[in-house]
């Protein structure tokens, strides 16, 4: 079964331009194991569409780390992120390579 796990925004810069990515994270449960995945896209002056796809992350921290790695590989500089919790956006947290995401809420 696939359901929404959480949402987050991540701000990054490239070529002097700031981009805020809005990412919805989905959770897939099968065979007593949980896997997270997400996808987002953007454009820049050199590319019409740049897609970022994160598959099979066991935890939110791993998913965020994979996303940051993809951004860095594509020339973006990740700055900060925030989670959506209870219908409201949380505070921005810096991304400096040693981030720790707040614990995810369990939903019934």
N, C-alpha and C positions, 0 to 999 in steps of 0.2 A: 504494500500500500504506500502511496506517495502523498505526503501532506506538507504544508508550509511549516518550516522550522523557525525561521526568523527573517528579519530584514536588516540590512545595514547600508550605510552610506560611507564611501571612502573618497577623500579628496586627494588628488594628485596633480602634479604640474608636468607639462611638456611643451617645449618651444615657447616658454614664457606665458603659457595659457593654463589656467586652472580648470580642472574638470572634476565634477562631483559625480561619482558612479553610484547609482541606486541598484542594489543587488538584493534579490529575494533568494533565500536559501531554502532548498527543499530537502526533506528527509525521506529516505526509502528504507523500509523495513522488510527484510526477507531472511529466512533461515536464522532467526534469532540474532540478527546482526543489523546494526543501523549504519547507513552510509549517507553522507550529505553531498549535495551537488548544487551548483549555481552557474548562472550564465549572465553576461552583460555585454554591452557593446558601446562603442563611441566612434567618433571620426576625428581626424586631425587634418591639417593642410596637405599632408602628403598621402593620406589614405582615406578612401571613402568610408569604409567600415573596418573597424578593428574589433574582433570578437574575443572575449575571454570566457573560456569554458573550464570549470573546475568539476572534476568527477571523482567519486569514490573517496572522499575525505572522511576519516573516522570521527573527527571532532571538529568543532567550529574553529579552534585555534589552527588546526592543520589546513582547513579550507582557506582561512584568512592568509596564512603563510603562503600557500600556493598561489593565491590571487596576487599578493604582493610580489612574488617572484615573477609572475607573468607580466605585471606592470613594469617592473624593472627591466625585464628582457626587452620589452617594447619601447623603452626609452622614457618611461614615466618616472617621476620621483614621488612616491607615496608620502603624504604629509600626516594625515590624521583620519580617524574613522569614528563612527558612532553607531550604536544599535538602537533599534526601535523596540520599546518595551511598554506594554500596556497602552498602545495607541499614541505614545509620545516618543519623540526622539530624545535619546540620552545625551549626556555631555560628550563633547569631542575628546578623544584620547589620541595622543601623538603616536605615530608609528616611527620607531627609531631602531627597529631590529630586536628590541627586547620588550615588546608589548605583551600585555597579558589581558586577554579579553575577560570581561565579567562573566560569571557562570551563566549558562543558558537556563531559562526557566523550563521546568517540566510542564507539559500540557497534557491534559487528560483527554 
